[in-house]
C-alpha cells in the first residue's frame, strides 16, 4: 500500500493558469514502480536509442525506444464549458538534452502558439507570450558577442514564424514550410453517449530551439548587419530547423491521458564545437486532471470502470515503437484498497491493427482510507517476460451512494520492459465509472 506523502504536499489539482484549466502538477513528489507521482497526476517516459553511441552515425533522425527516469513532464489544457479543448501545453525539463554537451538545455515550454513571440512563464507560473526581439538585438541574441558563453535561455521557446521574409530551406525540404504549427485540433469522443473513446486534442509544432542564427553577427564597419558563420541569411533559416514536438491528449470530463513527444537537436556544433551534432527524442505518458480529494475517496464499497488505453510498444531497443490502443477495465474494492486493471485487445493504431503483447490483468493497492494518498494507486507489474509498474489516480467527484459510491473516473500510466530483448511498453489508460 502506498505510504502517505508529507502533510504539506499538494495532492489535488491547482493550476497556475487558473479556472478552465486542467493540469498535472510541475513537481515530482516521488517515484514508485517506475512511475512518477505529481500533485494531480502520474507519469513515465522513454528515450530514443539510436543516439546512445559516443559518435552517432545517424545525425538527422532518432529512433529506438527504452524506458527512462529523472525528467519531468507537466501537461496543461484549457477546456470550455462543453469540455472542448482550446489550448494545450507541455512543459519538459531534465530529459538529458544538451546543446553544448555539458549542461541541460533550458526547460521546454511548448504551447503550440501560431504567432511570432516567446512562450514564457509569468512570476506565478502561468503561461504567457512575450514579444520576440529583432535579430539585430545582440543584447538578447548574445551568441555573436559571447560565443559559447551566450545566454541559452534566450534561444529557447521562441516562435519565429510566420514572418514576412521567406523561409530558407535546404534543397531536399519540399515544400518549404512557412509556419510552425496549425494549433490545437479537437474532436469529441463517444464517451458522452455510452462509448469508451475519450475526446482527442492534438497539436504539433516544428521548432528552432538552440539555433544561434536567430540573431545577427556583429555589424560591419559601416554598421550593416552581418550573418553568423554557418548561416545563409538573417534569422533562423526555416521552421523546424532543430526539431519538432507533439501532444495527443485523450480526455474525459475530469481526467486525461496525454502522450507527448519531443525531438531535439543536441550537441549543436556552435554551442558544443564537438563535431557530433545529432538528434534525440523523448516521449512520455501522463495521466492527470482534476483528481478526487483524498478525503472523499470511499473507505468501503466497490466500483467498476470502463475505458480506453493508448501507448507505445517496441519489440526491441532498435526499431521505432508502434502506437497501440485498446480497452481498459478497472474493478475497485474500496474496503480492501485494491484495484484490478485489465487491458484488453491492444492493437497497433495503423491499418494493420496488429495485436501487441500488452494485454494484462494486474491488481495494485491504493492509499489507505483517510490518508493523503487515498486518491493514488501503484504497484509492480509482471506480464510474461515484461516487468515494470503501474501508477494511477482517481478523478472527479464521488458519484453514487452507499456500496456503489466511487470517484467518477480513474486513469493511470504503465511502463514495462525486458532488459534482455529490449522490449518496452509505455502506456496510459482512462476510464469512467459504470
C-alpha positions in Angstrom: 0.0 0.0 0.0 1.4 3.5 -0.9 2.8 5.3 2.1 1.4 8.8 2.8 3.3 11.8 1.5 4.4 14.7 3.8 1.4 16.6 5.2 2.3 19.8 3.3 2.3 18.0 -0.1 -0.3 19.2 -2.5 -2.4 16.1 -3.7 -5.2 17.9 -5.5 -5.2 19.9 -8.7 -4.1 23.5 -8.5 -3.3 25.1 -11.9 -1.2 28.2 -12.3 -3.3 29.3 -15.3 -6.5 29.4 -13.2 -10.1 28.3 -13.8 -10.8 26.5 -17.0 -7.5 24.6 -17.0 -6.7 21.0 -16.1 -3.0 20.3 -15.2 -0.7 17.6 -13.9 1.5 19.5 -11.5 5.0 20.6 -12.0 7.0 18.7 -9.3 7.8 15.0 -9.0 6.8 14.0 -5.4 8.3 10.5 -5.6 8.8 7.6 -8.0 7.4 4.2 -7.3 7.4 1.1 -9.5 8.9 3.1 -12.4 6.0 5.7 -12.3 6.4 9.3 -11.1 3.8 10.9 -8.8 2.8 14.6 -9.1 0.1 16.5 -7.3 -2.6 15.7 -9.8 -1.1 13.0 -12.0 1.3 10.2 -12.6 3.8 9.9 -15.4 6.5 7.9 -17.2 8.7 8.4 -20.3 11.3 6.8 -22.6 14.2 7.8 -24.7 15.5 7.1 -28.2 18.3 4.6 -28.5 19.8 5.4 -31.9 21.8 8.3 -30.3 23.4 6.4 -27.5 26.8 5.7 -29.1 29.7 8.1 -28.5 29.7 9.2 -32.1 26.4 8.9 -33.8 26.3 7.6 -37.4 22.7 8.8 -37.9 22.7 12.5 -37.3 19.3 13.7 -38.6 16.9 11.2 -37.1 16.3 9.4 -33.8 14.7 6.0 -33.4 14.5 3.1 -31.0 13.0 3.2 -27.5 14.0 2.5 -23.9 12.4 3.4 -20.6 14.0 6.2 -18.6 13.5 8.3 -15.4 14.7 11.5 -13.9 12.9 14.1 -16.0 9.7 15.9 -15.6 6.7 16.5 -17.9 3.9 18.9 -17.0 0.7 19.0 -19.1 -1.8 21.8 -19.1 -5.0 22.1 -21.2 -7.8 24.7 -21.3 -11.4 23.4 -21.6 -14.6 25.4 -22.3 -17.9 24.7 -20.6 -18.7 21.9 -23.1 -15.4 20.2 -22.4 -13.8 21.1 -25.8 -10.1 21.8 -25.5 -8.9 25.2 -26.9 -5.3 25.4 -25.6 -2.7 22.8 -24.7 0.8 22.9 -23.4 3.6 20.6 -22.4 6.5 21.7 -20.2 9.6 19.4 -20.1 12.7 19.5 -18.0 15.8 17.4 -17.2 15.4 14.9 -20.0 19.1 14.6 -20.8 19.1 17.0 -23.7 22.1 19.3 -24.1 23.1 21.9 -26.7 26.7 22.3 -25.5 27.4 18.7 -24.4 27.8 19.9 -20.8 24.7 21.4 -19.4 21.0 20.6 -19.6 19.2 22.7 -22.2 16.8 25.3 -20.9 13.4 23.9 -19.9 10.9 23.3 -22.8 7.7 25.4 -22.6 5.7 24.4 -25.6 2.2 25.9 -26.0 1.8 25.4 -29.8 1.4 29.1 -30.5 0.5 30.1 -34.0 2.0 33.6 -34.0 5.5 35.1 -33.5 6.7 35.6 -30.0 8.3 34.0 -27.0 6.5 31.4 -24.8 7.3 32.2 -21.2 6.0 31.7 -17.7 4.9 34.6 -15.5 6.1 35.0 -11.9 3.1 32.9 -10.8 4.0 30.2 -13.3 1.2 30.9 -15.7 1.7 30.6 -19.5 2.3 33.8 -21.3 3.6 35.2 -24.6 6.3 37.9 -24.8 7.5 39.9 -27.8 10.1 38.3 -29.9 13.2 40.5 -30.1 14.5 41.5 -33.6 17.5 39.6 -34.9 19.7 42.7 -34.5 19.2 42.8 -30.7 22.6 41.4 -29.7 21.9 42.2 -26.1 19.3 39.4 -26.3 20.8 37.1 -29.0 24.2 37.4 -27.4 26.0 34.5 -29.1 27.7 37.0 -31.5 29.3 38.7 -28.5 29.7 35.9 -26.0 30.1 32.8 -28.2 29.5 29.5 -26.4 29.0 31.6 -23.2 25.9 33.1 -24.7 22.5 33.0 -22.8 21.0 29.7 -23.9 17.6 30.6 -22.4 17.2 33.4 -25.0 17.4 30.8 -27.8 14.7 28.5 -26.3 10.9 28.6 -26.7 10.9 31.3 -29.4 8.3 31.3 -32.2 9.9 32.8 -35.3 7.3 32.0 -37.9 5.2 33.1 -39.7 7.3 36.0 -40.8 7.5 38.5 -43.7 10.8 37.3 -45.1 10.8 33.8 -46.7 12.0 30.6 -45.2 15.4 29.4 -46.5 15.0 25.6 -46.8 17.6 23.0 -47.9 17.0 21.6 -51.4 15.6 18.4 -50.1 12.9 20.0 -48.0 10.0 20.4 -50.4 7.6 22.1 -49.9 9.5 24.7 -47.8 7.3 25.4 -44.7 6.4 28.9 -43.7 4.7 28.2 -40.4 5.5 26.1 -37.3 2.0 24.9 -36.3 -1.7 25.0 -37.1 -2.5 25.0 -33.4 -4.8 22.6 -31.4 -7.2 20.3 -33.2 -10.0 18.9 -31.2 -12.5 16.1 -31.8 -15.1 14.8 -29.4 -15.2 11.1 -28.4 -18.3 9.0 -27.9 -18.0 8.6 -24.1 -20.9 11.0 -23.6 -23.2 8.6 -25.4 -22.1 5.4 -23.8 -18.9 4.7 -25.7 -15.4 4.4 -24.4 -13.5 6.7 -26.7 -12.3 9.9 -25.0 -12.1 13.3 -26.6 -8.9 13.9 -28.5 -7.0 17.2 -28.6 -3.9 17.0 -30.8 -1.2 19.6 -31.5 2.2 19.5 -33.2 4.9 22.1 -33.9 8.3 22.2 -35.5 10.8 24.3 -33.6 14.2 26.0 -33.8 15.4 25.8 -30.2 19.1 26.4 -29.9 19.5 27.8 -33.4 22.1 30.6 -33.0 21.1 32.1 -36.3 18.1 33.7 -34.7 20.4 36.6 -34.0 22.8 38.5 -36.3 26.6 38.7 -36.1 28.2 42.0 -35.0 27.7 44.8 -37.6 30.4 45.6 -40.1 32.4 48.8 -40.1 29.6 50.7 -41.7 27.0 49.4 -39.2 25.4 47.0 -41.6 24.1 43.7 -40.2 26.2 40.6 -40.9 25.4 36.9 -40.7 26.8 34.4 -38.2 29.1 31.7 -39.6 27.0 28.8 -41.0 24.1 31.0 -41.8 22.7 31.8 -45.2 20.6 34.9 -44.3 19.2 36.9 -41.5 17.3 34.9 -38.8 16.7 31.2 -38.4 16.5 29.5 -41.8 13.3 27.6 -41.8 10.6 26.2 -39.5 11.8 23.1 -37.8 15.5 23.7 -38.2 16.1 22.0 -34.8 13.2 19.5 -34.3 9.5 19.0 -33.6 7.0 18.3 -30.8 3.6 16.8 -30.4 0.9 16.3 -27.8 -2.1 14.0 -28.1 -4.5 14.5 -25.1 -7.2 11.9 -24.6 -9.7 13.3 -22.1 -13.0 12.6 -20.3 -14.7 15.2 -18.1 -12.2 15.2 -15.2 -9.2 13.1 -16.2 -6.9 12.8 -19.2 -4.0 10.8 -20.6 -1.5 12.8 -22.6 1.1 11.3 -24.9 3.9 13.8 -25.6 6.9 13.6 -28.0 9.8 15.9 -28.5 12.7 15.6 -31.0 15.6 18.0 -30.4 19.0 18.7 -31.9 21.7 18.2 -29.3 25.4 18.8 -29.1 24.8 21.7 -31.5 28.0 22.5 -33.2 28.0 26.2 -32.5 27.4 25.6 -28.8 29.5 22.4 -28.3 32.2 22.5 -31.0 32.4 18.7 -30.7 31.7 17.5 -34.2 28.8 15.3 -33.0 25.6 17.3 -33.6 22.7 14.9 -33.8 19.0 14.4 -32.8 17.4 12.7 -29.8 13.8 12.2 -29.0 11.9 11.7 -25.8 8.3 10.5 -25.4 6.1 10.1 -22.4 2.7 9.4 -21.0 0.9 11.5 -18.3 -2.4 10.6 -16.6 -3.7 13.8 -14.9 -6.5 16.1 -14.2 -9.0 17.1 -11.5 -8.1 14.4 -9.0 -10.6 13.4 -6.4 -10.0 14.9 -3.0 -8.3 12.1 -1.0 -10.6 12.8 1.9 -13.6 12.0 -0.3 -12.4 8.6 -1.6 -14.7 5.9 0.0 -13.5 3.5 2.6 -15.9 0.8 1.6 -18.0 -0.5 -1.3 -16.9 -1.3 -4.9 -16.9 0.4 -8.3 -16.2 -0.7 -11.9 -14.8 1.5 -14.6 -14.6 1.1 -18.4 -12.4 2.9 -20.8 -9.5 3.3 -23.2 -5.8 2.5 -23.3 -3.2 4.1 -25.5 0.6 4.0 -25.8 3.7 2.8 -27.5 5.1 -0.7 -27.9 8.7 -1.6 -29.0 9.7 -5.2 -29.8 13.4 -4.4 -29.2 15.6 -1.4 -28.5 16.3 -0.7 -32.1 13.1 -0.1 -34.2 10.8 2.8 -33.7 7.9 1.9 -31.3 4.4 1.4 -32.7 1.4 3.3 -31.3 -1.3 1.0 -29.9 -4.8 1.3 -28.5 -7.2 -1.0 -26.7 -9.8 -1.1 -24.0 -9.4 -0.9 -20.2 -11.5 -2.3 -17.4 -10.9 -1.5 -13.7 -12.6 -3.1 -10.7 -12.1 -1.4 -7.3 -12.7 -2.6 -3.8 -12.5 0.4 -1.5 -12.6 -1.8 1.6 -9.6 -3.9 0.7 -7.9 -0.9 -1.0 -7.2 -2.9 -4.2 -7.8 -2.1 -7.8 -7.6 -4.6 -10.6 -6.7 -3.2 -14.0 -7.3 -5.2 -17.2 -6.0 -4.1 -20.6 -7.8 -5.9 -23.4 -7.4 -6.2 -27.2 -4.3 -3.9 -27.7 -3.6 -3.4 -31.4 -1.5 -1.1 -33.4 -3.1 2.2 -34.4 -2.3 1.7 -38.1 -4.4 -0.1 -40.7 -2.7 -3.4 -39.9 -4.3 -3.3 -36.4 -1.7 -5.9 -35.4 -2.0 -7.3 -31.9 0.8 -6.3 -29.4 1.7 -8.2 -26.2 0.3 -5.6 -23.9 -2.9 -7.4 -22.7 -2.7 -7.9 -19.0 -4.5 -8.1 -15.7 -2.9 -6.7 -12.6 -4.1 -5.9 -9.0 -2.4 -3.0 -7.3 -3.1 -1.3 -3.9 -4.3 2.2 -3.3 -3.6 4.5 -0.4 -5.2 3.9 2.9 -8.7 5.4 3.5 -8.5 8.8 5.0 -4.8 9.3 4.1 -3.5 11.9 1.8 -2.7 9.3 -0.8 -6.2 7.7 -0.9 -6.6 9.1 -4.4 -3.4 7.3 -5.6 -2.7 3.6 -6.5 0.5 2.0 -7.5 2.2 -1.4 -7.7 4.6 -3.7 -9.6 3.5 -5.4 -12.9 4.7 -8.7 -14.3 3.4 -9.6 -17.7 5.2 -12.6 -19.3 8.8 -11.5 -20.0 7.9 -7.9 -19.3 8.2 -6.3 -15.9 7.6 -2.8 -14.5 4.9 -0.9 -12.8 1.6 0.9 -12.8 0.5 4.1 -11.2 -3.0 5.7 -11.2 -5.2 8.4 -9.8 -8.9 8.9 -9.2 -10.6 11.9 -10.9 -13.7 13.9 -10.3 -16.3 13.9 -7.6 -17.6 10.8 -5.9 -20.8 9.6 -7.6 -23.4 7.1 -6.5 -24.3 6.2 -2.9 -23.6 3.6 -0.3 -21.8 0.5 -1.6 -21.9 1.9 -5.1 -20.2 5.2 -4.4 -16.9 6.0 -6.1 -14.9 8.6 -7.9 -16.3 9.4 -11.4 -13.1 8.5 -13.3 -9.8 6.6 -13.0 -6.7 6.8 -15.0 -3.0 5.8 -14.9 0.2 5.0 -16.7 2.1 1.8 -17.1 5.7 1.1 -18.1 7.1 -2.4 -18.8 10.4 -3.7 -20.2 12.5 -6.7 -20.8 16.2 -5.9 -20.3 17.3 -8.8 -22.4 15.2 -8.4 -25.5 14.8 -4.7 -25.4 11.0 -5.0 -25.5 9.3 -2.0 -23.9 5.8 -0.7 -23.3 4.8 2.8 -22.2 1.0 3.4 -22.0 -1.9 5.1 -20.3 -5.5 4.3 -19.5 -8.5 6.4 -18.7 -11.9 5.0 -17.7 -15.4 6.1 -16.5 -17.4 4.7 -13.6 -20.2 2.4 -14.8 
